[in-house]
Amino acid sequence: MGRGRGKVEVRRIDNSVSRQVTFSKRRRGLAKKARELAVLCDADVAMLVFSDKGRLHDFAAHGSMERILDRYERYLLCEGGDVMEDHPEEMQGNMSYDHIKLRSRIEALQKSQRNLMGEQLESLTFREVQQLEDQIDSALRNIRSRK
């Protein structure tokens, strides 16, 4: 006979205190599972969690988040096909990894610029729209202070 609590309806918790307690407990549980997966299976595991207040909580197996993120980025660029589909001749040549990273960064900055100009907003999350609004407000304050 199991001792579980039964099925829990998965939906947003309205009470902010209960939501924060649940976030904290489940985040710790998720980190514990990530750590176990890394140790038991010798896997590279990284976990990034942003709270509703925007606070970052992270975990990286063997303590190297940068190494895992670099590996993930290389996987996306090479295996994901983005660069290979757009520029196969460059991938076959000796295109340096730094060049690929810079191209990816440029694309991200161009997307951000388009968002700041009011374009391609439909793909943004509510939080990203809020951050964009904060950026625009901050820029307006800077411009007004210069005048």
C-alpha positions in Angstrom: 0.0 0.0 0.0 1.5 3.3 -1.1 1.9 6.3 1.1 1.7 8.9 -1.6 -0.5 12.0 -1.3 -2.6 11.2 -4.4 -3.0 13.2 -7.5 -2.3 16.9 -7.4 -4.1 19.2 -9.8 -1.3 21.1 -11.6 -2.3 24.7 -11.9 -1.0 28.1 -10.6 -1.2 28.5 -6.9 -3.1 31.7 -6.1 -1.8 32.3 -2.6 1.6 34.0 -2.9 3.0 32.5 0.3 2.0 29.0 -0.6 3.3 29.5 -4.1 6.7 30.6 -2.8 6.9 27.7 -0.4 6.0 25.2 -3.1 8.5 26.8 -5.5 11.2 26.5 -3.0 10.5 22.9 -2.1 10.0 21.7 -5.7 13.1 23.6 -6.9 15.2 21.8 -4.2 13.6 18.5 -5.2 14.3 19.2 -8.9 17.9 20.1 -8.1 18.3 16.9 -6.1 17.0 14.8 -9.0 19.3 16.6 -11.4 22.3 15.9 -9.1 21.3 12.2 -8.8 21.0 11.9 -12.6 24.4 13.4 -13.0 26.1 11.1 -10.5 24.2 7.9 -11.3 24.5 8.1 -15.0 27.6 10.3 -15.4 25.5 12.8 -17.4 26.1 16.5 -18.0 23.2 18.1 -16.3 22.4 21.8 -16.1 19.3 23.4 -14.5 18.2 27.0 -14.8 15.1 28.2 -12.9 13.9 31.8 -12.7 11.5 32.6 -9.8 8.4 34.8 -10.5 10.5 37.7 -9.1 13.2 37.0 -11.7 15.7 35.5 -9.3 18.0 32.9 -10.9 18.6 29.5 -9.3 21.0 27.2 -11.1 22.7 23.9 -10.9 25.4 22.4 -13.0 26.7 18.8 -12.7 30.4 18.8 -11.8 30.2 22.6 -11.2 30.7 23.8 -14.8 27.6 25.6 -16.1 29.7 27.4 -18.7 31.1 24.2 -20.1 27.6 22.6 -20.3 26.1 25.7 -21.9 28.9 25.8 -24.5 28.2 22.2 -25.3 24.5 22.9 -25.6 25.2 25.9 -27.9 27.5 23.8 -30.1 24.8 21.1 -30.3 22.2 23.6 -31.3 24.4 25.2 -34.0 25.8 22.0 -35.4 23.2 19.3 -34.8 20.2 21.6 -34.7 20.9 22.6 -38.3 20.4 26.3 -38.0 23.9 27.2 -39.2 24.2 24.2 -41.5 20.9 25.0 -43.3 21.7 28.7 -43.7 25.5 28.4 -44.4 26.5 24.8 -45.3 29.7 25.9 -47.1 30.9 27.7 -44.0 30.3 24.6 -41.8 32.3 22.4 -44.2 35.2 24.8 -44.1 37.2 25.6 -41.0 34.7 28.1 -39.5 35.9 28.7 -36.0 33.6 28.1 -33.1 34.1 31.7 -32.0 32.7 32.9 -35.3 29.6 30.7 -34.8 29.2 32.1 -31.3 29.5 35.7 -32.6 27.0 35.0 -35.4 24.5 33.6 -32.8 25.1 36.6 -30.6 24.5 39.0 -33.5 21.2 37.2 -34.3 20.1 37.5 -30.7 20.9 41.2 -30.7 19.1 41.8 -34.0 16.0 40.0 -32.5 16.2 42.2 -29.5 16.5 45.3 -31.7 13.5 44.3 -33.7 11.6 43.8 -30.4 12.6 47.2 -29.2 11.3 48.6 -32.5 7.9 46.9 -31.9 8.4 44.1 -34.3 8.0 40.3 -33.8 6.4 40.7 -30.3 4.0 37.9 -30.7 6.6 35.2 -29.7 7.5 37.0 -26.4 6.3 35.7 -23.1 4.6 38.0 -20.7 7.7 38.4 -18.6 9.8 39.2 -21.7 7.2 41.9 -22.7 7.5 43.4 -19.1 11.3 43.4 -19.4 11.1 45.1 -22.8 8.8 47.7 -21.4 11.3 48.3 -18.5 14.1 48.7 -21.1 12.1 51.2 -23.1 11.1 53.2 -19.9 14.7 53.3 -18.8 15.8 54.5 -22.3 13.2 57.2 -22.2 14.3 58.4 -18.8 17.9 58.6 -20.0 16.9 60.5 -23.1 14.8 63.0 -21.1 17.6 63.5 -18.6 20.0 64.4 -21.4 17.6 67.0 -22.7 
